[in-house]
């Protein structure tokens, strides 16, 4: 049995740790995942089931849960798509409601992109999303990691000008609206947080 300790880890870390454990399997195995909240139980369960696992969970104590995943077969390698995946980021926050929470969610989203099996070909940043590629952004480390792994990071020049950030671009290159449209038109999938 393999144990994944995700106690105290914030979303999406429990899912990422579990997915990595599943991908490391070379044959049938049981994985035990320890988490400290019901949302993590739900998220890990959903991911494990999508990977072909049989899942059971139980609360072992106050704020402690154990998820048991039975993997009958090792995962087959996923084939990379022929057409590129593009991530389009139009804001420095994810969703609507609380702005502070939205910024936390966007930081988590960009980290989660670094953990994908198949990285996007290009990430586009425009409007408020342009601030994420400039000096002072909390996501620069994740974006630089993605760029070092071959992901093209492109930020709208008009947007950088509008926010007074053209000289503060810290990762990637400046682009224009035609290139943004052309990149989106050539994508097999576009993810927009």
C-alpha positions as CSV (number, residue, x, y, z in Angstrom):
1,X,0.0,0.0,0.0
2,X,1.2,3.5,-0.9
3,X,0.3,6.3,1.5
4,X,-0.1,10.0,0.4
5,X,-0.1,12.4,3.3
6,X,-2.0,15.5,2.2
7,X,-3.0,16.7,5.7
8,X,-2.8,20.5,5.9
9,X,-2.4,20.8,2.1
10,X,-4.6,23.4,0.4
11,X,-6.5,22.7,-2.8
12,X,-5.3,21.6,-5.4
13,X,-2.3,19.9,-3.7
14,X,-4.1,16.8,-2.4
15,X,-5.3,16.0,-5.9
16,X,-1.9,16.7,-7.4
17,X,-0.1,14.5,-4.9
18,X,-2.6,11.7,-5.4
19,X,-2.4,11.9,-9.2
20,X,1.4,11.7,-9.1
21,X,1.2,8.6,-6.9
22,X,-1.3,7.0,-9.4
23,X,0.9,7.8,-12.3
24,X,4.0,6.3,-10.6
25,X,2.2,2.9,-10.4
26,X,3.7,0.0,-12.3
27,X,0.9,-2.5,-11.6
28,X,-2.2,-3.0,-9.5
29,X,-1.9,-1.2,-6.1
30,X,-3.9,0.4,-3.3
31,X,-3.3,4.0,-2.4
32,X,-4.3,5.5,0.9
33,X,-4.7,9.3,0.9
34,X,-4.9,11.2,4.2
35,X,-6.6,14.6,4.1
36,X,-8.2,17.0,6.6
37,X,-11.4,18.2,4.9
38,X,-14.4,16.9,3.0
39,X,-13.7,19.1,-0.1
40,X,-10.4,17.3,-0.5
41,X,-12.1,14.0,-0.1
42,X,-14.6,14.9,-2.9
43,X,-11.9,16.3,-5.2
44,X,-9.5,13.3,-4.7
45,X,-12.4,10.9,-5.2
46,X,-13.5,12.5,-8.4
47,X,-10.0,12.5,-9.9
48,X,-9.2,8.9,-8.8
49,X,-12.5,7.7,-10.3
50,X,-11.7,9.5,-13.6
51,X,-8.4,7.6,-13.6
52,X,-10.1,4.2,-13.3
53,X,-9.8,3.8,-9.5
54,X,-12.3,2.2,-7.1
55,X,-12.6,4.7,-4.2
56,X,-13.8,4.4,-0.6
57,X,-13.5,7.1,2.1
58,X,-14.0,7.4,5.8
59,X,-13.7,9.9,8.5
60,X,-11.1,8.6,11.0
61,X,-11.3,11.5,13.5
62,X,-12.4,15.1,13.8
63,X,-10.8,16.8,10.7
64,X,-9.1,13.6,9.5
65,X,-10.2,11.5,6.5
66,X,-8.8,8.5,4.8
67,X,-9.4,7.8,1.1
68,X,-8.6,4.3,-0.2
69,X,-8.1,4.0,-3.9
70,X,-7.8,0.6,-5.6
71,X,-6.0,0.8,-8.9
72,X,-6.4,-2.5,-10.8
73,X,-4.2,-1.6,-13.7
74,X,-1.3,0.8,-14.1
75,X,-2.2,3.9,-16.0
76,X,-1.5,3.9,-19.7
77,X,0.5,6.9,-21.0
78,X,-1.7,9.6,-22.3
79,X,-1.0,10.6,-25.8
80,X,-0.3,14.2,-26.4
81,X,-2.8,16.0,-28.6
82,X,-1.8,17.0,-32.1
83,X,-3.4,20.4,-31.7
84,X,-2.2,22.8,-29.0
85,X,-3.9,23.6,-25.7
86,X,-4.1,27.3,-24.9
87,X,-4.8,29.0,-21.5
88,X,-6.4,32.4,-21.8
89,X,-6.2,34.6,-18.6
90,X,-8.2,37.8,-18.7
91,X,-8.1,38.7,-15.0
92,X,-5.9,38.6,-11.9
93,X,-8.6,36.8,-10.1
94,X,-10.7,33.7,-10.8
95,X,-14.5,33.9,-10.6
96,X,-16.7,36.6,-9.1
97,X,-17.7,37.4,-5.6
98,X,-14.9,38.0,-3.1
99,X,-11.8,39.6,-4.8
100,X,-9.4,38.4,-2.2
101,X,-10.6,34.8,-2.7
102,X,-10.5,35.3,-6.4
103,X,-6.8,36.2,-6.3
104,X,-6.1,33.1,-4.1
105,X,-8.0,30.9,-6.6
106,X,-6.1,32.4,-9.6
107,X,-2.7,31.7,-7.9
108,X,-3.9,28.1,-7.2
109,X,-5.1,27.8,-10.8
110,X,-1.7,28.9,-12.2
111,X,0.1,26.5,-9.9
112,X,-2.2,23.7,-11.0
113,X,-1.3,24.4,-14.7
114,X,2.4,23.6,-13.8
115,X,1.2,20.2,-12.7
116,X,-0.6,19.1,-15.8
117,X,0.6,16.0,-17.6
118,X,0.4,17.8,-20.9
119,X,1.4,21.5,-20.6
120,X,-0.3,24.1,-22.7
121,X,1.5,25.3,-25.8
122,X,0.7,28.9,-25.0
123,X,-0.7,31.0,-22.2
124,X,-2.3,34.3,-23.1
125,X,-2.6,37.2,-20.6
126,X,-4.8,40.2,-21.4
127,X,-6.9,42.9,-19.6
128,X,-6.4,42.4,-15.8
129,X,-4.5,39.1,-16.5
130,X,-1.6,41.2,-17.8
131,X,-0.8,42.2,-14.2
132,X,0.1,38.5,-13.5
133,X,3.1,38.6,-15.8
134,X,4.5,41.9,-14.4
135,X,6.9,42.7,-11.6
136,X,5.2,42.2,-8.2
137,X,3.0,39.3,-9.3
138,X,2.6,36.4,-6.8
139,X,2.5,34.0,-9.7
140,X,5.9,34.8,-11.4
141,X,7.6,31.7,-10.0
142,X,5.0,29.4,-11.5
143,X,4.9,31.3,-14.8
144,X,8.7,31.2,-15.1
145,X,8.6,27.5,-14.4
146,X,6.1,27.0,-17.2
147,X,8.2,29.1,-19.6
148,X,11.3,27.1,-18.8
149,X,9.4,24.0,-19.8
150,X,8.5,25.4,-23.2
151,X,5.2,27.1,-22.6
152,X,4.9,30.3,-24.5
153,X,3.8,33.2,-22.2
154,X,2.3,36.1,-24.2
155,X,0.9,39.3,-22.7
156,X,-1.2,41.9,-24.6
157,X,0.9,45.0,-25.2
158,X,-2.1,47.3,-25.2
159,X,-3.1,46.0,-21.8
160,X,0.4,46.4,-20.4
161,X,0.4,50.0,-21.7
162,X,-3.1,50.6,-20.2
163,X,-1.9,49.5,-16.7
164,X,1.5,51.2,-17.0
165,X,3.3,47.9,-16.9
166,X,5.1,47.7,-20.3
167,X,8.5,48.3,-18.7
168,X,7.7,45.9,-15.8
169,X,7.0,42.7,-17.8
170,X,8.8,40.0,-15.9
171,X,8.0,36.8,-17.9
172,X,7.2,36.0,-21.5
173,X,6.8,38.4,-24.4
174,X,4.6,41.2,-25.5
175,X,1.9,40.3,-28.1
176,X,-0.9,42.0,-30.0
177,X,-4.6,41.2,-30.4
178,X,-4.2,39.7,-33.9
179,X,-1.7,37.1,-32.5
180,X,-4.0,36.4,-29.5
181,X,-6.9,35.7,-31.9
182,X,-4.7,33.7,-34.2
183,X,-3.4,31.6,-31.3
184,X,-7.0,31.0,-30.0
185,X,-8.2,30.1,-33.5
186,X,-5.5,27.4,-33.8
187,X,-6.1,25.8,-30.4
188,X,-7.7,22.4,-30.0
189,X,-8.8,23.5,-26.5
190,X,-8.9,26.8,-24.7
191,X,-9.0,26.9,-20.9
192,X,-10.2,30.2,-19.5
193,X,-10.3,30.5,-15.7
